[in-house]
Every structure is written in C-alpha cells, then in structure tokens.
Amino acid sequence: MNPWAAVAASAVISSYAVVSRRLSTTMLSGPMMFVSFGLVLGPLGLDLFDRRTNAELTRVLLESALALVLFTGAASIRTRQLRREYFLPVRLLAVGLPLTMAFGWLVAWLLLPGLTVWELALVAVVLAPTDAALGQQAVSDRSIPALVRHGLSVESGLNDGMAVPFFLLALAAAGGGHNGHQGPTAVFFLALVASSAIGLVVGWLGARVLRWSSARGWSAPDWRPILVLAVLVIAYALCIVVDGSGFIGAWTAGLAYGAVLRTGPVAGCSGAADEGGGGDVGFLERLGELLAALSFLIFGGAILGPSLEHVNWRMPVYAVLSLSIIRMLPVAVSLIGTGLRLPSIAYTGWFGPRGLASVVLGLIAFEEHLPGTDLLTGVVAVTVALSVYLHGASAAFLGSRYGTWYARARRRSPELREGSAESSA
C-alpha cells in the first residue's frame, strides 16, 4: 500500500474523531465525509488509492468490517425489545426484504440490458440490505417513536445476514463462486446449512465458556473482549475451511452468542442481561466502527472513483429507483394492517440506506469477473454513494419533522399504534 495513502487515511480518520461530536449535530454524517475524502484521495483526485494494486488489502479490510458488523448486529438484538415490538422488524424482514429483492430484480431487468438474469438478481440482492449507520440520527433521535427506531435498528442488524444466502445462490447461478465449480445446491448446503451450524455451535460454546469462566472469577475483564473476537474469528475461519460463508458463520455466531449471554448474568460483563449482545461486544462494535470508517474511505477512492469514470445514465436512474420505490413500496406492502400511520410508513420506507454490506457483496461479485461486472459494480457504487449523501443529509431534518408530527399525533390520539412500545415499556 502507498505509504502516503496510509498517512492520508489516518489523517482523515483522526480529523473526524476531533470534530465528530460537533458534526453529529449537523447534516454532515461520518460516511459522507469519508466517501468524499476517499474521492479526493482516489484516481479522480490525488490518485493514492488503486484497487488493482491494493485489491487484497481492500478485500480483507472490507470483509473484516462486514464480519464485525454482522456479528455485533446479531449479538446486540434485544430479546425483551423484540417481544414488545416484534411485528415491525418481522414484517420488514419476512415480507419487505424478499419483496425488495424481487422488485429490484424486475426493475433491473427493465432498466439494465446486457446483464444476464442472474446478474440482474445479484444487483437486486446486493442492494437489498440496509445500513442504519448511514442515517444514524434517524434511529437515535429520541423524539421518534421507539417502535420505529428499534424496528429500523433490528432490521439493519439482521437483514444483511439474511441477504447473504440469496447473494451466494445468485452468484453461483451466474457462474461465480469458487470459479463456478460449485452449483447452487452445493452453495446452499455449505453456505447456509453448514456455515449456520458452525456459527451457532461456535457462538454457543464461546458464550458458555465465558459464563463458566466469569462465574469462577477466572477471566480478567480486560481479556474478555479478546474472547469475543476469538469467537468471531474461529466461526469465520471454520466456515472458510469448509468452503462455506464466513459471513453467515459470523452472523449466526453472533445470534447464538448474544442469546446465551442474555439468559443470565455474567460477572463483570457489561450488558450481559438482555440489554444488548452482552459479554463486551462493545469492544467489537468500536472496532467495527473504525473498520467501517476506513471502508467508506476506501470505497470512495478505490471503488466509487473508478466507477464514476464509466458511469452512464442507467446507473443513477436505477440508484434513485432503488432508494425510493424499490425500497418504499415493499415496506408499505409489508406494513399493511399494522395500524401505522402514513408518515410512519413513509419514514420507515425512506430510511433504508445502502451501505457496507452492499459494498462488500458488490466487491465479491466484481472479483468473480462475470460478463456484466462493470455495469453491476457501477450500479452498486452509484447507489451506495447516493444513499450515503441523501440519507446522511436528510436524517436530522426528516427525523425532526417526523418527531414533531408524532408528538402532535400522540396528543390527539393517545392510543396511537406508534406509541405501543412506550406504553408497554
């Protein structure tokens, strides 16, 4: 890697850390800043990032960031919260996510000629997962009803892991995945069945070991986060060994790890009792945030910059449709009969940002050298970039407007469905 690229990346990250609290009150989000500086450092600017010469480093960094996000997102799902508010994330994941993939596939078929039917499916699947970090203020503003905030957070924490099996199947059908040597059936078994089993076992064992050790006072608090990281690494690596999916292994390991840690207290472990992932997952969350920041920086320079050199009108048009009707219509359909008001449905539909998962899955598809790789990568890059700026810039404003509407509506109708989480807390 170019030493000046490392210096520049470190300077950008540290500069953002200095002013991060100040920027959190503005319309400038972290991902917006990182992608923008990435463009400056990439081939359209200083040309310090080169995907061709740093391909392995780029992939390792992006995949590590996604694995951390998958593990911590799954581990931090709160059981008590889900019992109160289960209907919103369940509908978004069980109905909204498949409909988004299907609708995205149809629109891609109409708008992106030159791609095979399975490459079109890849476009739809890659752009289906959401990333709440891109519109963090949309889910952190306390004026927004807890039902909506938590529903969007749970959806973001789980839908990337749920999209991976569909991605692997579409990639195998398109001729990718281990150079096309694995058919869809083998991919389904190794990636979904075997990897899920490995992740569940490793996550369960890791959490049980931590509880056993902590109960006896054997483990030092400073070393417990290392155990959490080891659980993730072991699950990911074992899945790779069996030609499975490390991402699915990381996701299911997080589910099992968090579930075990929430069933009982762990001495000295923060958040162990049903209030998040438990067992010092916070260490991985901070590490994941750092890697995600670097990932968006590299995305701007090494992926978005080169893609913009070959952009055509179809890419931004599909990007706009992907962030609007392809996301919002399935969300509206999935929430029929829930009793949520139109502003809540619109807010939930709009805040489905595309982020890290789409970048990583798009990069994996790019490296398979499919016939339509350039168009596929360009569509993904432009959509993620547009999402970074649109969702980041609109989060504070729309959150404030929606919060004001909710406060007025709650005064007029105390039984408002959006307030069910507060009333049952």
C-alpha positions as CSV (number, residue, x, y, z in Angstrom):
1,M,0.0,0.0,0.0
2,N,1.2,3.5,-0.8
3,P,2.6,4.9,2.5
4,W,1.1,8.3,1.6
5,A,-2.3,6.6,1.3
6,A,-1.9,5.3,4.9
7,V,-0.9,8.7,6.1
8,A,-3.8,10.3,4.4
9,A,-6.3,7.7,5.7
10,S,-5.1,8.1,9.2
11,A,-5.2,11.9,9.0
12,V,-8.9,11.8,7.8
13,I,-10.0,9.4,10.5
14,S,-8.2,11.3,13.3
15,S,-9.5,14.6,12.0
16,Y,-13.1,13.3,12.0
17,A,-12.6,12.0,15.6
18,V,-11.6,15.5,16.7
19,V,-14.8,17.1,15.4
20,S,-17.1,14.1,15.5
21,R,-19.4,15.4,18.3
22,R,-19.7,18.8,16.6
23,L,-20.6,17.2,13.3
24,S,-23.2,14.9,14.9
25,T,-25.5,18.0,15.2
26,T,-25.2,18.9,11.5
27,M,-26.3,17.3,8.3
28,L,-22.8,16.0,7.6
29,S,-22.5,12.4,8.6
30,G,-19.3,10.4,9.0
31,P,-19.9,8.2,5.9
32,M,-20.4,11.4,3.9
33,M,-17.1,12.8,5.0
34,F,-15.2,9.5,4.4
35,V,-16.6,8.9,1.0
36,S,-15.9,12.5,0.0
37,F,-12.3,12.4,1.2
38,G,-11.9,9.0,-0.5
39,L,-12.9,10.5,-3.8
40,V,-10.2,13.2,-3.2
41,L,-7.6,10.5,-2.5
42,G,-8.6,8.2,-5.4
43,P,-8.0,8.3,-9.1
44,L,-10.2,11.4,-9.6
45,G,-8.0,13.3,-7.2
46,L,-4.6,12.6,-5.7
47,D,-4.6,9.0,-7.0
48,L,-3.3,7.5,-3.8
49,F,-5.8,4.6,-3.8
50,D,-5.6,2.0,-6.5
51,R,-7.9,-1.0,-6.4
52,R,-5.8,-3.0,-8.8
53,T,-2.5,-2.8,-6.7
54,N,-4.3,-3.0,-3.3
55,A,-7.0,-5.5,-4.2
56,E,-6.2,-8.0,-1.5
57,L,-5.9,-5.3,1.2
58,T,-9.1,-3.7,0.1
59,R,-11.0,-7.0,0.2
60,V,-9.6,-8.0,3.6
61,L,-10.5,-4.7,5.2
62,L,-14.0,-4.6,3.8
63,E,-14.7,-8.2,4.6
64,S,-13.4,-7.8,8.2
65,A,-15.6,-4.8,8.7
66,L,-18.7,-6.6,7.4
67,A,-18.0,-9.7,9.6
68,L,-17.7,-7.5,12.6
69,V,-20.9,-5.7,11.8
70,L,-22.8,-8.9,11.2
71,F,-21.6,-10.4,14.5
72,T,-22.2,-7.4,16.6
73,G,-25.5,-6.6,14.9
74,A,-26.9,-10.1,15.6
75,A,-25.4,-10.3,19.1
76,S,-27.0,-7.0,20.2
77,I,-30.6,-7.8,19.3
78,R,-32.6,-7.3,22.5
79,T,-35.0,-10.1,23.3
80,R,-37.2,-8.0,25.5
81,Q,-37.4,-5.3,22.9
82,L,-38.4,-7.8,20.2
83,R,-41.1,-9.2,22.4
84,R,-42.7,-5.8,22.7
85,E,-42.2,-4.6,19.1
86,Y,-41.7,-7.8,17.1
87,F,-44.3,-7.1,14.4
88,L,-42.4,-4.2,12.7
89,P,-38.9,-5.9,12.2
90,V,-40.6,-9.3,11.5
91,R,-42.7,-7.8,8.7
92,L,-39.8,-5.8,7.3
93,L,-37.6,-8.9,7.2
94,A,-40.0,-11.6,6.3
95,V,-42.1,-9.7,3.8
96,G,-40.3,-6.4,3.0
97,L,-36.8,-7.9,2.3
98,P,-37.9,-10.6,-0.2
99,L,-40.3,-8.2,-1.9
100,T,-37.4,-5.6,-2.2
101,M,-35.2,-8.3,-3.9
102,A,-38.0,-9.4,-6.3
103,F,-39.0,-5.8,-7.2
104,G,-35.3,-4.8,-7.6
105,W,-34.8,-7.8,-9.9
106,L,-37.8,-6.7,-12.0
107,V,-36.7,-3.1,-12.3
108,A,-33.2,-4.1,-13.1
109,W,-34.5,-6.4,-15.9
110,L,-36.4,-3.4,-17.4
111,L,-33.6,-0.9,-17.0
112,L,-30.2,-2.7,-17.2
113,P,-29.9,-4.5,-20.6
114,G,-26.8,-6.5,-21.1
115,L,-26.9,-8.4,-17.8
116,T,-27.9,-12.0,-17.5
117,V,-31.0,-12.9,-15.5
118,W,-28.8,-14.0,-12.5
119,E,-26.6,-10.9,-12.8
120,L,-29.8,-8.9,-12.5
121,A,-30.7,-10.9,-9.4
122,L,-27.3,-10.0,-8.0
123,V,-27.9,-6.3,-8.4
124,A,-31.2,-6.7,-6.6
125,V,-29.8,-8.8,-3.7
126,V,-26.7,-6.7,-3.2
127,L,-28.8,-3.6,-2.9
128,A,-31.4,-5.1,-0.6
129,P,-29.6,-4.9,2.9
130,T,-29.8,-1.7,4.8
131,D,-27.2,0.1,7.0
132,A,-28.6,2.2,9.8
133,A,-25.2,3.8,10.3
134,L,-25.7,6.0,7.2
135,G,-28.7,7.7,8.8
136,Q,-27.8,7.3,12.4
137,Q,-29.7,10.3,13.5
138,A,-32.8,8.7,12.0
139,V,-32.7,6.0,14.6
140,S,-31.1,7.9,17.6
141,D,-33.4,10.9,17.8
142,R,-35.5,10.3,20.9
143,S,-38.4,12.3,19.5
144,I,-39.0,9.5,17.1
145,P,-41.2,6.7,18.5
146,A,-39.2,3.8,20.0
147,L,-41.2,1.3,17.9
148,V,-39.9,2.8,14.6
149,R,-36.3,3.5,15.9
150,H,-35.9,0.0,17.3
151,G,-37.6,-1.6,14.3
152,L,-35.2,0.1,11.8
153,S,-32.2,-0.9,14.0
154,V,-33.2,-4.5,14.3
155,E,-33.9,-4.7,10.5
156,S,-30.5,-3.2,9.8
157,G,-28.8,-5.6,12.2
158,L,-30.4,-8.7,10.7
159,N,-31.2,-8.2,7.0
160,D,-27.6,-8.2,5.8
161,G,-27.1,-11.6,7.2
162,M,-30.4,-12.8,5.8
163,A,-29.4,-11.5,2.3
164,V,-26.1,-13.4,2.1
165,P,-27.6,-16.8,1.3
166,F,-29.6,-15.2,-1.6
167,F,-26.4,-13.5,-2.8
168,L,-24.4,-16.7,-2.8
169,L,-27.1,-18.6,-4.6
170,A,-27.4,-15.9,-7.3
171,L,-23.6,-15.7,-7.6
172,A,-23.3,-19.5,-8.1
173,A,-26.2,-19.4,-10.7
174,A,-24.4,-16.6,-12.5
175,G,-21.3,-18.7,-12.8
176,G,-19.3,-17.2,-9.9
177,G,-18.4,-18.6,-6.5
178,H,-15.2,-20.6,-6.4
179,N,-14.8,-20.1,-10.2
180,G,-18.2,-21.6,-10.9
181,H,-17.2,-25.1,-9.6
182,Q,-20.0,-25.1,-7.0
183,G,-23.5,-25.4,-8.2
184,P,-26.5,-23.8,-6.4
185,T,-27.2,-27.0,-4.4
186,A,-23.6,-27.2,-3.0
187,V,-23.6,-23.5,-2.3
188,F,-26.9,-23.8,-0.4
189,F,-25.7,-26.6,1.8
190,L,-22.2,-25.3,2.5
191,A,-23.1,-21.6,2.9
192,L,-26.4,-21.9,4.5
193,V,-26.6,-25.2,6.3
194,A,-23.0,-26.0,7.2
195,S,-22.0,-22.4,7.9
196,S,-25.1,-21.7,10.0
197,A,-24.4,-24.9,12.1
198,I,-20.7,-23.9,12.6
199,G,-21.6,-20.4,13.6
200,L,-24.3,-21.5,16.1
201,V,-22.0,-24.1,17.7
202,V,-19.0,-21.7,18.0
203,G,-21.1,-18.8,19.3
204,W,-22.9,-21.0,21.8
205,L,-19.6,-22.6,23.1
206,G,-17.9,-19.2,23.3
207,A,-20.7,-17.7,25.3
208,R,-20.9,-20.8,27.6
209,V,-17.1,-20.7,28.2
210,L,-17.3,-17.0,29.1
211,R,-20.1,-17.6,31.5
212,W,-18.3,-20.5,33.1
213,S,-15.0,-18.7,33.4
214,S,-16.6,-15.5,34.7
215,A,-18.7,-17.3,37.3
216,R,-15.5,-18.7,38.8
217,G,-13.6,-15.4,38.6
218,W,-11.0,-17.0,36.3
219,S,-11.1,-14.4,33.4
220,A,-9.8,-10.9,33.7
221,P,-12.2,-8.2,32.4
222,D,-9.6,-6.8,30.1
223,W,-9.3,-10.2,28.3
224,R,-13.0,-10.9,27.8
225,P,-13.3,-8.8,24.7
226,I,-10.4,-10.8,23.2
227,L,-12.5,-14.0,23.7
228,V,-15.4,-12.3,21.9
229,L,-13.1,-11.5,19.0
230,A,-11.8,-15.1,19.0
231,V,-15.3,-16.5,18.8
232,L,-15.9,-14.4,15.7
233,V,-12.6,-15.3,14.1
234,I,-13.0,-19.0,14.7
235,A,-16.5,-19.1,13.3
236,Y,-15.5,-17.2,10.2
237,A,-12.3,-19.2,9.6
238,L,-14.0,-22.6,10.1
239,C,-16.7,-21.7,7.5
240,I,-14.0,-20.7,5.1
241,V,-12.2,-24.0,5.7
242,V,-15.3,-26.0,4.6
243,D,-15.9,-23.7,1.6
244,G,-18.9,-22.1,3.3
245,S,-19.7,-18.5,4.0
246,G,-17.8,-16.7,6.7
247,F,-20.4,-14.0,6.8
248,I,-23.2,-16.4,7.6
249,G,-21.0,-18.1,10.2
250,A,-20.2,-14.7,11.8
251,W,-23.9,-13.7,11.8
252,T,-25.2,-16.9,13.3
253,A,-22.4,-17.0,15.8
254,G,-23.5,-13.5,16.9
255,L,-27.1,-14.7,17.3
256,A,-26.1,-17.7,19.4
257,Y,-23.5,-15.7,21.5
258,G,-26.0,-12.9,22.3
259,A,-28.8,-15.3,23.1
260,V,-26.7,-17.3,25.6
261,L,-25.3,-14.2,27.3
262,R,-28.7,-12.7,27.7
263,T,-30.1,-15.8,29.5
264,G,-28.2,-15.0,32.7
265,P,-25.8,-12.5,34.2
266,V,-22.1,-12.7,33.5
267,A,-20.0,-11.3,36.4
268,G,-18.3,-8.1,35.3
269,C,-19.6,-8.2,31.7
270,S,-21.3,-5.1,30.5
271,G,-24.8,-5.5,29.1
272,A,-25.0,-9.2,29.7
273,A,-28.6,-9.5,30.8
274,D,-30.9,-8.9,27.9
275,E,-29.7,-5.4,27.1
276,G,-27.6,-6.0,24.0
277,G,-25.1,-8.5,23.0
278,G,-23.5,-8.8,26.4
279,G,-20.0,-10.1,27.1
280,D,-18.1,-7.0,26.0
281,V,-19.4,-6.9,22.4
282,G,-18.9,-3.2,22.7
283,F,-15.2,-3.7,22.0
284,L,-16.1,-5.3,18.7
285,E,-18.6,-2.5,18.0
286,R,-15.9,0.1,18.3
287,L,-13.5,-1.9,16.2
288,G,-16.2,-2.4,13.6
289,E,-16.9,1.4,13.5
290,L,-13.2,2.1,12.8
291,L,-13.1,-0.5,10.1
292,A,-16.3,0.8,8.6
293,A,-14.9,4.3,8.5
294,L,-11.9,3.0,6.7
295,S,-14.1,1.0,4.4
296,F,-16.1,4.1,3.3
297,L,-12.9,6.0,2.7
298,I,-11.5,3.2,0.5
299,F,-14.9,2.8,-1.2
300,G,-14.8,6.4,-2.2
301,G,-11.3,6.2,-3.6
302,A,-10.9,2.6,-4.9
303,I,-14.5,1.7,-6.0
304,L,-16.6,4.8,-6.5
305,G,-13.9,6.9,-8.2
306,P,-13.2,4.4,-10.9
307,S,-16.9,3.6,-11.4
308,L,-17.7,7.3,-12.0
309,E,-15.2,7.3,-14.9
310,H,-17.5,4.9,-16.7
311,V,-21.0,6.0,-15.4
312,N,-23.9,6.0,-17.8
313,W,-27.5,7.3,-17.4
314,R,-28.9,4.0,-16.4
315,M,-26.8,3.7,-13.2
316,P,-28.1,6.9,-11.4
317,V,-31.6,6.2,-12.6
318,Y,-31.6,2.7,-11.1
319,A,-29.9,4.1,-8.0
320,V,-32.8,6.6,-7.5
321,L,-35.4,4.0,-8.0
322,S,-33.6,1.6,-5.7
323,L,-33.6,4.1,-2.9
324,S,-37.2,5.2,-3.5
325,I,-39.9,2.9,-4.9
326,I,-37.9,-0.4,-4.8
327,R,-37.5,0.1,-1.1
328,M,-40.5,2.0,-0.1
329,L,-43.2,0.1,-2.0
330,P,-42.3,-3.3,-0.4
331,V,-42.1,-1.6,3.0
332,A,-45.6,-0.2,2.5
333,V,-46.9,-3.6,1.4
334,S,-45.3,-5.3,4.4
335,L,-46.9,-2.9,6.9
336,I,-50.5,-3.2,5.6
337,G,-52.8,-3.9,8.5
338,T,-50.4,-2.9,11.2
339,G,-52.2,0.3,12.1
340,L,-49.2,2.5,11.5
341,R,-50.0,6.0,10.1
342,L,-48.8,7.0,6.6
343,P,-46.0,9.3,7.9
344,S,-44.5,6.3,9.9
345,I,-44.7,4.0,6.9
346,A,-43.1,6.7,4.7
347,Y,-40.3,7.4,7.3
348,T,-39.6,3.6,7.7
349,G,-39.5,3.2,3.9
350,W,-37.2,6.1,3.2
351,F,-34.6,5.2,5.9
352,G,-33.3,2.0,4.3
353,P,-29.8,3.2,3.5
354,R,-27.5,1.0,1.4
355,G,-24.0,0.8,2.9
356,L,-21.2,-1.6,4.0
357,A,-23.0,-4.9,3.1
358,S,-23.8,-3.7,-0.4
359,V,-20.2,-2.5,-0.9
360,V,-18.7,-5.8,0.2
361,L,-21.1,-8.1,-1.7
362,G,-20.6,-5.9,-4.8
363,L,-16.8,-6.2,-4.4
364,I,-17.1,-10.0,-4.2
365,A,-19.2,-10.1,-7.3
366,F,-16.7,-7.8,-9.1
367,E,-13.9,-10.2,-8.3
368,E,-15.7,-13.1,-10.0
369,H,-15.2,-11.4,-13.4
370,L,-18.8,-12.0,-14.6
371,P,-19.7,-10.8,-18.1
372,G,-21.6,-7.8,-16.7
373,T,-19.2,-7.0,-13.9
374,D,-18.6,-3.3,-14.9
375,L,-22.2,-2.4,-15.1
376,L,-23.1,-4.4,-11.9
377,T,-20.3,-2.7,-10.0
378,G,-21.2,0.7,-11.3
379,V,-24.8,0.4,-10.3
380,V,-23.9,-0.7,-6.8
381,A,-21.3,2.0,-6.4
382,V,-23.5,4.8,-7.5
383,T,-26.5,3.6,-5.4
384,V,-24.4,3.4,-2.2
385,A,-22.8,6.8,-2.9
386,L,-26.2,8.4,-3.5
387,S,-27.5,6.7,-0.3
388,V,-24.6,8.0,1.7
389,Y,-25.3,11.6,0.8
390,L,-29.1,11.5,0.6
391,H,-29.8,9.6,3.8
392,G,-27.0,11.3,5.7
393,A,-28.2,14.8,4.7
394,S,-31.9,14.1,5.3
395,A,-31.6,12.2,8.6
396,A,-31.6,15.1,11.0
397,F,-34.2,17.2,9.1
398,L,-36.7,14.4,8.5
399,G,-36.2,13.0,11.9
400,S,-37.1,16.3,13.4
401,R,-40.1,16.7,11.2
402,Y,-41.4,13.2,11.9
403,G,-40.8,13.6,15.6
404,T,-42.8,16.8,15.6
405,W,-45.7,15.0,13.8
406,Y,-45.6,12.1,16.2
407,A,-45.7,14.4,19.3
408,R,-48.8,16.2,17.9
409,A,-50.5,13.0,16.8
410,R,-49.9,11.3,20.2
411,R,-51.6,14.2,21.9
412,R,-54.6,13.9,19.7
413,S,-54.7,10.1,19.8
414,P,-53.0,8.6,22.9
415,E,-53.8,5.1,21.6
416,L,-51.6,5.7,18.5
417,R,-50.0,2.4,17.3
418,E,-46.6,4.0,17.1
419,G,-46.7,4.6,20.8
420,S,-47.3,1.0,21.8
421,A,-43.6,0.5,22.7
422,E,-43.6,3.3,25.2
423,S,-46.9,2.3,26.7
424,S,-45.8,-1.3,27.3
425,A,-42.3,-0.5,28.5
